[in-house]
Amino acid sequence: MARPADRRDLSLVRESASTTRVLDLAFIEQRFGDTKEYLKRPLFKSPQLNSAIIMKHALRLNERRLFNGLRVTATKIVFPFSKTDLRLGGAGVFVGEPDFERTLKGRLEYSQPGGFDSDIDLLLLLDSLPSFDPFLMRERLRQSGIEPARCYFDVSEADASRMQKFVTSQIAALVELAFAGEMQAPRELSSRLAEKLMTDETAQSLDPLRATLRLSGEEYREGVFAWKGFLYYKWVVGEISPRIADLARSILAARVLNATREDAAAYNQSRQRIVKILGVTMGRIQAALAEYDEAFKALSQGKPTAFRDFLLSAPKMFLVIGEAVGIIKHIDSFWRFRFPAGRTPTMESDEAAEIFHDFELTLGGIEASHNEHAA
């Protein structure tokens, strides 16, 4: 039977939730539920799942027993008691916990055969992702032949608001190029268009940008989606990069209690590997984003073709960038959640084994993905 979800956590979802941590399908249904595209291409076959809230959840110590101590994070499905008043809480279940399929089967409804198995496969795919980053998620779903409505891949309102100042500065040069001769101050115009770019890519006020990019129809939608992806990744990396050095030092300095000499040596080797791969991965992300910077530089110099071509071919890069960014954010956010700043991280030997194993496993996935795409 599904367990009650934390009411306080659920009530804060829409106010401050990160795009990468929460997939708020209840809100998406409220906003787009009457649109033709949403009705024709739902994410899940079950209407109950399609109005749930799905979260990447840092497991509490007692919750790790559900996964035999092999995971420190999990994907949690919450069915709100009220879609409009999250303060009432909801019933939650973890993807992959014992009997989770039977728990879901008892509360989901389907109008066509095969829907339940299809939804379980999709939940397992979402569980395998390091985050709900919409740009990574869309590419992984497309690889699996799943193409739901575009509304499922928006940046959250909370993140769009936090990104506003950054996006304004990023598109200033393009705005000056596209709106030459406008009476408005470039900064004011950039700010207004930055908001539209992140929240309503079809707005008529963006028509001069569309003309400058020399894109139309579906190519324009795909190109702007890719552009938003790079702006999003540049913002995320800019936020997280200054913390990586402190994160590495904290991991290396953590105290492990009651470890045998052999275990202590193994933990030290493990965290050395973790810190090394973190550094290498950040370098690869920054190199990929530098390709975007070069293409955008050409655009700001009045050469839009190169930038247009780059955007249309860019989504395949989101698999590598998105997985790498998601895993680094996972490690950083989990470590800060479990070990608040201001004191030396301290853990028992069995917890160290769980955490370092999880970090190495997820970082190993980055290495495998990089080698696959480099081959």
C-alpha positions as a Markdown table, in Angstrom:
| # | Residue | x | y | z |
|---|---|---|---|---|
| 1 | Met | 0.0 | 0.0 | 0.0 |
| 2 | Ala | 1.3 | 3.5 | -0.9 |
| 3 | Arg | 2.6 | 5.5 | 2.1 |
| 4 | Pro | 1.6 | 9.1 | 3.0 |
| 5 | Ala | 4.0 | 11.6 | 1.5 |
| 6 | Asp | 5.6 | 14.4 | 3.5 |
| 7 | Arg | 3.1 | 17.2 | 3.4 |
| 8 | Arg | 5.5 | 20.0 | 3.9 |
| 9 | Asp | 7.8 | 18.8 | 1.1 |
| 10 | Leu | 4.9 | 18.4 | -1.3 |
| 11 | Ser | 3.5 | 21.9 | -0.6 |
| 12 | Leu | 6.9 | 23.4 | -1.5 |
| 13 | Val | 7.1 | 21.7 | -4.9 |
| 14 | Arg | 5.6 | 24.4 | -7.1 |
| 15 | Glu | 7.2 | 27.3 | -5.2 |
| 16 | Ser | 10.8 | 26.3 | -5.4 |
| 17 | Ala | 11.3 | 22.9 | -7.1 |
| 18 | Ser | 14.3 | 22.4 | -9.4 |
| 19 | Thr | 13.5 | 21.3 | -13.0 |
| 20 | Thr | 15.9 | 18.4 | -12.6 |
| 21 | Arg | 14.5 | 17.1 | -9.3 |
| 22 | Val | 10.7 | 17.2 | -9.8 |
| 23 | Leu | 8.4 | 16.2 | -12.7 |
| 24 | Asp | 5.1 | 17.9 | -11.7 |
| 25 | Leu | 2.6 | 16.2 | -13.9 |
| 26 | Ala | -0.3 | 17.5 | -11.9 |
| 27 | Phe | 0.7 | 21.1 | -12.7 |
| 28 | Ile | 1.3 | 20.2 | -16.4 |
| 29 | Glu | -2.2 | 18.7 | -16.6 |
| 30 | Gln | -3.7 | 21.9 | -15.0 |
| 31 | Arg | -1.8 | 24.1 | -17.5 |
| 32 | Phe | -2.1 | 22.1 | -20.7 |
| 33 | Gly | -4.7 | 19.4 | -20.1 |
| 34 | Asp | -7.2 | 20.9 | -22.6 |
| 35 | Thr | -4.7 | 21.4 | -25.4 |
| 36 | Lys | -4.9 | 19.2 | -28.5 |
| 37 | Glu | -1.3 | 18.1 | -28.3 |
| 38 | Tyr | -1.5 | 17.1 | -24.6 |
| 39 | Leu | -4.7 | 15.0 | -25.2 |
| 40 | Lys | -3.2 | 13.3 | -28.3 |
| 41 | Arg | 0.3 | 12.6 | -26.8 |
| 42 | Pro | 0.2 | 12.0 | -23.1 |
| 43 | Leu | 3.3 | 10.9 | -21.3 |
| 44 | Phe | 1.7 | 8.0 | -19.4 |
| 45 | Lys | -1.2 | 5.8 | -20.5 |
| 46 | Ser | -2.8 | 6.0 | -17.0 |
| 47 | Pro | -4.6 | 9.3 | -16.2 |
| 48 | Gln | -3.6 | 8.8 | -12.5 |
| 49 | Leu | 0.1 | 8.6 | -13.3 |
| 50 | Asn | -0.2 | 11.4 | -15.8 |
| 51 | Ser | -1.4 | 13.7 | -12.9 |
| 52 | Ala | 1.1 | 12.5 | -10.3 |
| 53 | Ile | 4.2 | 14.3 | -9.0 |
| 54 | Ile | 7.5 | 12.3 | -9.6 |
| 55 | Met | 10.6 | 13.2 | -7.7 |
| 56 | Lys | 14.3 | 12.3 | -7.4 |
| 57 | His | 14.4 | 11.7 | -3.7 |
| 58 | Ala | 17.5 | 11.5 | -1.4 |
| 59 | Leu | 16.7 | 8.4 | 0.7 |
| 60 | Arg | 16.7 | 8.7 | 4.4 |
| 61 | Leu | 18.6 | 6.1 | 6.3 |
| 62 | Asn | 15.5 | 4.1 | 7.2 |
| 63 | Glu | 14.3 | 4.2 | 3.6 |
| 64 | Arg | 17.5 | 2.7 | 2.2 |
| 65 | Arg | 16.5 | -0.6 | 3.7 |
| 66 | Leu | 13.8 | -0.8 | 0.9 |
| 67 | Phe | 16.7 | -1.2 | -1.5 |
| 68 | Asn | 19.0 | -3.3 | 0.7 |
| 69 | Gly | 21.3 | -0.4 | 1.2 |
| 70 | Leu | 22.3 | -0.4 | -2.5 |
| 71 | Arg | 20.9 | 3.1 | -3.3 |
| 72 | Val | 21.1 | 6.5 | -1.8 |
| 73 | Thr | 18.6 | 8.1 | -4.1 |
| 74 | Ala | 15.4 | 6.8 | -5.7 |
| 75 | Thr | 12.5 | 7.9 | -7.9 |
| 76 | Lys | 9.4 | 8.6 | -5.9 |
| 77 | Ile | 5.8 | 8.8 | -7.3 |
| 78 | Val | 3.4 | 10.9 | -5.3 |
| 79 | Phe | -0.4 | 10.9 | -6.0 |
| 80 | Pro | -1.6 | 14.2 | -4.5 |
| 81 | Phe | -4.8 | 14.0 | -2.4 |
| 82 | Ser | -5.6 | 17.3 | -4.1 |
| 83 | Lys | -4.0 | 18.5 | -7.4 |
| 84 | Thr | -4.6 | 22.1 | -6.5 |
| 85 | Asp | -3.8 | 22.1 | -2.7 |
| 86 | Leu | -0.6 | 20.2 | -2.2 |
| 87 | Arg | -0.7 | 21.1 | 1.5 |
| 88 | Leu | -3.0 | 18.1 | 1.9 |
| 89 | Gly | -0.2 | 15.8 | 1.0 |
| 90 | Gly | -0.4 | 12.6 | -1.0 |
| 91 | Ala | 0.3 | 8.8 | -1.2 |
| 92 | Gly | 3.8 | 7.9 | -2.3 |
| 93 | Val | 5.6 | 4.8 | -3.6 |
| 94 | Phe | 9.2 | 4.4 | -4.8 |
| 95 | Val | 10.0 | 3.0 | -8.2 |
| 96 | Gly | 11.8 | -0.3 | -7.7 |
| 97 | Glu | 10.8 | -0.9 | -4.1 |
| 98 | Pro | 9.4 | -4.3 | -3.2 |
| 99 | Asp | 6.0 | -4.9 | -4.7 |
| 100 | Phe | 5.8 | -1.4 | -6.3 |
| 101 | Glu | 4.2 | -2.8 | -9.4 |
| 102 | Arg | 1.5 | -4.5 | -7.4 |
| 103 | Thr | 1.0 | -1.2 | -5.4 |
| 104 | Leu | 0.6 | 0.7 | -8.6 |
| 105 | Lys | -1.7 | -1.8 | -10.3 |
| 106 | Gly | -4.2 | -1.4 | -7.5 |
| 107 | Arg | -4.7 | 2.4 | -8.1 |
| 108 | Leu | -4.1 | 2.9 | -11.9 |
| 109 | Glu | -6.8 | 2.7 | -14.6 |
| 110 | Tyr | -6.4 | 2.0 | -18.3 |
| 111 | Ser | -8.7 | 2.2 | -21.3 |
| 112 | Gln | -6.6 | 0.0 | -23.5 |
| 113 | Pro | -4.7 | -3.3 | -23.0 |
| 114 | Gly | -0.9 | -3.1 | -22.6 |
| 115 | Gly | -1.0 | 0.3 | -20.9 |
| 116 | Phe | 0.2 | -0.8 | -17.5 |
| 117 | Asp | 3.3 | -2.6 | -18.9 |
| 118 | Ser | 4.1 | 0.4 | -21.1 |
| 119 | Asp | 3.9 | 2.7 | -18.1 |
| 120 | Ile | 6.1 | 0.5 | -16.0 |
| 121 | Asp | 8.7 | 0.5 | -18.7 |
| 122 | Leu | 8.6 | 4.3 | -18.8 |
| 123 | Leu | 8.9 | 4.6 | -15.0 |
| 124 | Leu | 12.0 | 2.3 | -15.1 |
| 125 | Leu | 13.5 | 4.5 | -17.8 |
| 126 | Leu | 12.8 | 7.7 | -15.8 |
| 127 | Asp | 14.3 | 6.0 | -12.8 |
| 128 | Ser | 17.5 | 5.2 | -14.7 |
| 129 | Leu | 18.0 | 8.9 | -15.5 |
| 130 | Pro | 20.2 | 10.9 | -13.1 |
| 131 | Ser | 17.6 | 13.8 | -13.2 |
| 132 | Phe | 14.5 | 15.1 | -14.9 |
| 133 | Asp | 16.5 | 17.6 | -17.0 |
| 134 | Pro | 14.0 | 18.1 | -19.8 |
| 135 | Phe | 16.7 | 18.2 | -22.6 |
| 136 | Leu | 18.3 | 14.9 | -21.5 |
| 137 | Met | 14.9 | 13.3 | -20.8 |
| 138 | Arg | 13.5 | 14.2 | -24.3 |
| 139 | Glu | 16.5 | 12.7 | -26.1 |
| 140 | Arg | 16.4 | 9.5 | -24.0 |
| 141 | Leu | 12.6 | 9.1 | -24.6 |
| 142 | Arg | 13.1 | 9.7 | -28.3 |
| 143 | Gln | 15.7 | 7.0 | -28.4 |
| 144 | Ser | 13.1 | 4.6 | -27.0 |
| 145 | Gly | 10.5 | 5.7 | -29.5 |
| 146 | Ile | 8.5 | 7.8 | -27.0 |
| 147 | Glu | 7.5 | 11.3 | -28.1 |
| 148 | Pro | 5.0 | 12.9 | -25.8 |
| 149 | Ala | 3.7 | 16.4 | -26.1 |
| 150 | Arg | 6.3 | 19.2 | -25.8 |
| 151 | Cys | 4.8 | 20.6 | -22.6 |
| 152 | Tyr | 6.4 | 17.8 | -20.6 |
| 153 | Phe | 9.9 | 19.3 | -21.4 |
| 154 | Asp | 9.6 | 22.9 | -20.0 |
| 155 | Val | 12.0 | 24.4 | -17.6 |
| 156 | Ser | 10.2 | 24.8 | -14.2 |
| 157 | Glu | 8.8 | 28.3 | -13.4 |
| 158 | Ala | 11.1 | 28.4 | -10.4 |
| 159 | Asp | 14.2 | 27.7 | -12.5 |
| 160 | Ala | 13.1 | 30.0 | -15.3 |
| 161 | Ser | 12.8 | 32.8 | -12.7 |
| 162 | Arg | 16.3 | 32.1 | -11.3 |
| 163 | Met | 17.7 | 32.0 | -14.8 |
| 164 | Gln | 16.2 | 35.3 | -15.9 |
| 165 | Lys | 19.3 | 37.5 | -15.2 |
| 166 | Phe | 21.7 | 35.0 | -16.8 |
| 167 | Val | 19.6 | 34.5 | -20.0 |
| 168 | Thr | 19.2 | 38.3 | -20.3 |
| 169 | Ser | 23.0 | 38.8 | -20.4 |
| 170 | Gln | 23.5 | 35.9 | -22.8 |
| 171 | Ile | 21.1 | 37.0 | -25.5 |
| 172 | Ala | 21.9 | 40.8 | -25.3 |
| 173 | Ala | 24.2 | 40.7 | -28.3 |
| 174 | Leu | 21.6 | 38.8 | -30.4 |
| 175 | Val | 18.9 | 41.2 | -29.4 |
| 176 | Glu | 20.9 | 44.1 | -30.5 |
| 177 | Leu | 21.5 | 42.4 | -33.9 |
| 178 | Ala | 17.8 | 41.3 | -34.3 |
| 179 | Phe | 16.2 | 44.5 | -33.1 |
| 180 | Ala | 18.5 | 47.1 | -34.6 |
| 181 | Gly | 16.7 | 50.5 | -34.7 |
| 182 | Glu | 14.2 | 49.6 | -31.9 |
| 183 | Met | 13.4 | 52.5 | -29.6 |
| 184 | Gln | 13.5 | 50.4 | -26.4 |
| 185 | Ala | 16.7 | 50.2 | -24.4 |
| 186 | Pro | 18.5 | 47.0 | -25.3 |
| 187 | Arg | 18.7 | 45.8 | -21.7 |
| 188 | Glu | 15.0 | 46.2 | -21.1 |
| 189 | Leu | 14.2 | 44.4 | -24.4 |
| 190 | Ser | 16.7 | 41.6 | -23.6 |
| 191 | Ser | 15.1 | 41.0 | -20.2 |
| 192 | Arg | 11.5 | 40.9 | -21.6 |
| 193 | Leu | 12.6 | 38.6 | -24.5 |
| 194 | Ala | 14.6 | 36.3 | -22.1 |
| 195 | Glu | 11.4 | 35.7 | -20.1 |
| 196 | Lys | 9.5 | 34.9 | -23.3 |
| 197 | Leu | 12.2 | 32.6 | -24.7 |
| 198 | Met | 12.2 | 30.4 | -21.6 |
| 199 | Thr | 8.5 | 30.3 | -21.0 |
| 200 | Asp | 6.7 | 30.8 | -24.4 |
| 201 | Glu | 8.9 | 30.1 | -27.4 |
| 202 | Thr | 5.9 | 30.7 | -29.8 |
| 203 | Ala | 5.3 | 34.3 | -28.7 |
| 204 | Gln | 5.0 | 36.8 | -31.6 |
| 205 | Ser | 7.4 | 39.1 | -29.8 |
| 206 | Leu | 10.2 | 36.6 | -30.7 |
| 207 | Asp | 9.5 | 36.9 | -34.4 |
| 208 | Pro | 12.6 | 39.1 | -35.1 |
| 209 | Leu | 14.8 | 36.4 | -33.3 |
| 210 | Arg | 13.1 | 33.8 | -35.5 |
| 211 | Ala | 14.0 | 35.8 | -38.6 |
| 212 | Thr | 17.6 | 36.3 | -37.5 |
| 213 | Leu | 18.0 | 32.6 | -36.9 |
| 214 | Arg | 16.6 | 31.9 | -40.3 |
| 215 | Leu | 14.3 | 29.2 | -39.0 |
| 216 | Ser | 10.7 | 28.5 | -39.5 |
| 217 | Gly | 8.0 | 26.0 | -38.6 |
| 218 | Glu | 9.1 | 22.9 | -36.8 |
| 219 | Glu | 12.8 | 23.7 | -37.3 |
| 220 | Tyr | 12.3 | 26.9 | -35.3 |
| 221 | Arg | 10.7 | 25.0 | -32.4 |
| 222 | Glu | 13.5 | 22.4 | -32.5 |
| 223 | Gly | 16.2 | 25.1 | -32.8 |
| 224 | Val | 14.8 | 27.2 | -29.9 |
| 225 | Phe | 14.4 | 24.1 | -27.7 |
| 226 | Ala | 18.1 | 23.3 | -28.3 |
| 227 | Trp | 19.1 | 26.9 | -27.7 |
| 228 | Lys | 17.2 | 26.9 | -24.4 |
| 229 | Gly | 19.0 | 23.6 | -23.5 |
| 230 | Phe | 22.4 | 25.2 | -23.9 |
| 231 | Leu | 21.4 | 28.3 | -22.0 |
| 232 | Tyr | 20.1 | 26.0 | -19.2 |
| 233 | Tyr | 23.3 | 24.0 | -19.1 |
| 234 | Lys | 25.5 | 27.1 | -19.1 |
| 235 | Trp | 23.4 | 28.5 | -16.2 |
| 236 | Val | 23.6 | 25.2 | -14.2 |
| 237 | Val | 27.3 | 24.8 | -14.8 |
| 238 | Gly | 27.9 | 28.4 | -13.8 |
| 239 | Glu | 26.0 | 27.7 | -10.5 |
| 240 | Ile | 27.7 | 24.5 | -9.7 |
| 241 | Ser | 31.3 | 25.0 | -10.9 |
| 242 | Pro | 32.4 | 27.2 | -7.9 |
| 243 | Arg | 31.3 | 24.4 | -5.5 |
| 244 | Ile | 33.2 | 21.5 | -7.1 |
| 245 | Ala | 36.6 | 22.2 | -5.4 |
| 246 | Asp | 34.9 | 22.4 | -2.0 |
| 247 | Leu | 32.9 | 19.2 | -2.7 |
| 248 | Ala | 36.1 | 17.4 | -3.7 |
| 249 | Arg | 37.9 | 18.5 | -0.5 |
| 250 | Ser | 35.0 | 17.6 | 1.6 |
| 251 | Ile | 34.8 | 14.1 | 0.1 |
| 252 | Leu | 38.5 | 13.5 | 0.6 |
| 253 | Ala | 38.4 | 14.9 | 4.2 |
| 254 | Ala | 35.4 | 12.9 | 5.4 |
| 255 | Arg | 35.9 | 10.8 | 8.5 |
| 256 | Val | 34.8 | 7.1 | 8.4 |
| 257 | Leu | 34.2 | 5.6 | 11.8 |
| 258 | Asn | 34.7 | 1.9 | 12.7 |
| 259 | Ala | 36.3 | 0.9 | 9.5 |
| 260 | Thr | 38.9 | -1.9 | 9.3 |
| 261 | Arg | 42.3 | -1.0 | 7.9 |
| 262 | Glu | 41.5 | -2.8 | 4.7 |
| 263 | Asp | 38.1 | -1.0 | 4.3 |
| 264 | Ala | 39.7 | 2.4 | 5.1 |
| 265 | Ala | 42.2 | 1.9 | 2.4 |
| 266 | Ala | 39.5 | 0.9 | -0.1 |
| 267 | Tyr | 37.4 | 4.0 | 0.8 |
| 268 | Asn | 40.4 | 6.2 | 0.3 |
| 269 | Gln | 41.0 | 4.7 | -3.2 |
| 270 | Ser | 37.3 | 5.0 | -4.0 |
| 271 | Arg | 37.1 | 8.7 | -3.1 |
| 272 | Gln | 40.3 | 9.5 | -5.0 |
| 273 | Arg | 38.7 | 7.9 | -8.1 |
| 274 | Ile | 35.4 | 9.9 | -7.4 |
| 275 | Val | 37.2 | 13.2 | -7.2 |
| 276 | Lys | 39.3 | 12.5 | -10.3 |
| 277 | Ile | 36.3 | 11.6 | -12.4 |
| 278 | Leu | 34.4 | 14.7 | -11.2 |
| 279 | Gly | 37.3 | 16.9 | -12.4 |
| 280 | Val | 37.5 | 15.1 | -15.8 |
| 281 | Thr | 33.8 | 15.2 | -16.3 |
| 282 | Met | 33.5 | 19.0 | -15.5 |
| 283 | Gly | 36.3 | 19.5 | -18.1 |
| 284 | Arg | 34.3 | 17.6 | -20.7 |
| 285 | Ile | 31.1 | 19.6 | -20.0 |
| 286 | Gln | 32.9 | 22.9 | -20.3 |
| 287 | Ala | 34.5 | 21.8 | -23.6 |
| 288 | Ala | 31.1 | 20.9 | -25.0 |
| 289 | Leu | 29.7 | 24.2 | -23.9 |
| 290 | Ala | 32.6 | 26.0 | -25.5 |
| 291 | Glu | 31.4 | 24.6 | -28.9 |
| 292 | Tyr | 28.1 | 26.4 | -28.3 |
| 293 | Asp | 30.0 | 29.6 | -27.4 |
| 294 | Glu | 31.9 | 29.5 | -30.7 |
| 295 | Ala | 28.7 | 29.0 | -32.7 |
| 296 | Phe | 26.9 | 31.8 | -30.8 |
| 297 | Lys | 29.9 | 34.1 | -31.4 |
| 298 | Ala | 29.5 | 33.6 | -35.1 |
| 299 | Leu | 25.8 | 34.5 | -34.8 |
| 300 | Ser | 26.5 | 37.7 | -32.8 |
| 301 | Gln | 28.9 | 38.7 | -35.6 |
| 302 | Gly | 26.1 | 38.5 | -38.2 |
| 303 | Lys | 26.7 | 34.9 | -39.4 |
| 304 | Pro | 23.5 | 33.1 | -38.4 |
| 305 | Thr | 23.9 | 30.0 | -40.6 |
| 306 | Ala | 26.6 | 28.4 | -38.5 |
| 307 | Phe | 24.5 | 28.9 | -35.3 |
| 308 | Arg | 21.4 | 27.6 | -36.9 |
| 309 | Asp | 23.1 | 24.5 | -38.1 |
| 310 | Phe | 24.7 | 23.9 | -34.7 |
| 311 | Leu | 21.3 | 24.2 | -33.0 |
| 312 | Leu | 19.6 | 21.7 | -35.3 |
| 313 | Ser | 22.4 | 19.1 | -34.8 |
| 314 | Ala | 22.8 | 19.8 | -31.0 |
| 315 | Pro | 20.2 | 17.6 | -29.3 |
| 316 | Lys | 22.4 | 14.6 | -29.6 |
| 317 | Met | 25.0 | 16.4 | -27.4 |
| 318 | Phe | 22.3 | 16.6 | -24.6 |
| 319 | Leu | 22.7 | 12.9 | -23.8 |
| 320 | Val | 26.3 | 13.3 | -22.8 |
| 321 | Ile | 26.0 | 16.8 | -21.3 |
| 322 | Gly | 22.7 | 16.1 | -19.5 |
| 323 | Glu | 23.8 | 12.8 | -18.0 |
| 324 | Ala | 27.1 | 14.3 | -16.8 |
| 325 | Val | 25.5 | 17.5 | -15.3 |
| 326 | Gly | 22.8 | 15.4 | -13.7 |
| 327 | Ile | 25.2 | 13.1 | -12.0 |
| 328 | Ile | 27.4 | 15.9 | -10.7 |
| 329 | Lys | 24.4 | 17.7 | -9.4 |
| 330 | His | 23.2 | 14.5 | -7.7 |
| 331 | Ile | 26.5 | 14.0 | -6.0 |
| 332 | Asp | 26.8 | 17.7 | -5.0 |
| 333 | Ser | 23.2 | 18.0 | -3.7 |
| 334 | Phe | 23.2 | 14.6 | -1.9 |
| 335 | Trp | 26.5 | 15.4 | -0.2 |
| 336 | Arg | 25.3 | 18.9 | 0.9 |
| 337 | Phe | 22.0 | 17.4 | 2.1 |
| 338 | Arg | 23.7 | 14.6 | 4.1 |
| 339 | Phe | 26.7 | 16.7 | 5.4 |
| 340 | Pro | 25.8 | 20.4 | 5.9 |
| 341 | Ala | 28.7 | 22.8 | 5.6 |
| 342 | Gly | 30.5 | 24.0 | 8.7 |
| 343 | Arg | 31.7 | 20.6 | 10.1 |
| 344 | Thr | 33.8 | 17.7 | 9.0 |
| 345 | Pro | 31.6 | 15.0 | 7.3 |
| 346 | Thr | 31.5 | 11.9 | 9.5 |
| 347 | Met | 29.9 | 8.6 | 8.8 |
| 348 | Glu | 30.0 | 4.9 | 9.8 |
| 349 | Ser | 31.8 | 2.4 | 7.7 |
| 350 | Asp | 28.6 | 0.8 | 6.3 |
| 351 | Glu | 27.2 | 4.2 | 5.2 |
| 352 | Ala | 30.5 | 5.1 | 3.6 |
| 353 | Ala | 30.4 | 1.8 | 1.6 |
| 354 | Glu | 26.8 | 2.7 | 0.4 |
| 355 | Ile | 27.6 | 6.3 | -0.5 |
| 356 | Phe | 31.0 | 5.7 | -2.2 |
| 357 | His | 29.6 | 2.7 | -4.1 |
| 358 | Asp | 26.7 | 4.8 | -5.4 |
| 359 | Phe | 29.0 | 7.7 | -6.5 |
| 360 | Glu | 31.4 | 5.3 | -8.3 |
| 361 | Leu | 28.5 | 3.5 | -10.0 |
| 362 | Thr | 26.9 | 6.7 | -11.3 |
| 363 | Leu | 30.2 | 8.2 | -12.3 |
| 364 | Gly | 31.1 | 5.0 | -14.0 |
| 365 | Gly | 28.0 | 5.5 | -16.1 |
| 366 | Ile | 29.4 | 8.8 | -17.3 |
| 367 | Glu | 32.6 | 7.2 | -18.3 |
| 368 | Ala | 30.8 | 4.4 | -20.2 |
| 369 | Ser | 28.6 | 6.9 | -22.0 |
| 370 | His | 31.6 | 9.1 | -23.0 |
| 371 | Asn | 33.5 | 6.1 | -24.3 |
| 372 | Glu | 30.4 | 5.0 | -26.3 |
| 373 | His | 30.0 | 8.3 | -28.0 |
| 374 | Ala | 33.7 | 8.8 | -28.6 |
| 375 | Ala | 34.0 | 5.4 | -30.3 |
